Amino acid sequence: MGGFGQGIEVLGFGYQMQLAGAKSTLSSLWSVSDGGTQVLMDSFYNSFAQRKDGIVSLKEAQVAMIRQGDNLSPSRKRGFEALRSGLPAKVQGKLHHPFYWSPFIVIVNQF
């Protein structure tokens, strides 16, 4: 989108966001499930609102997917269950599978 430059455009979205001043970037290199991503992101942003640490928040959200919300507080588990129950039946019971939680990484700006 930025046109031709000095070749830094090949470094990717996370790098470009860091150059723009973002403290961290959450991204994926693969295609992802919309429903699974919705559950993961809800858990991530609930954790991030409290901790302000993207790495810890992503880990907590991923563990929530693996443990089907058992690591969450009762109120957050209810939200997790509500989102999960709205997914197609074939997805609801599979959120523990790495396909739904492993594609995401947090890139932290150390500058």
Summary of the structure (lengths in Angstrom):
residues: 111
radius of gyration: 15.9
end to end distance: 24.3
largest distance: 51.1
contacts: 278
relative contact order: 0.21
helix: 56%
strand: 9%
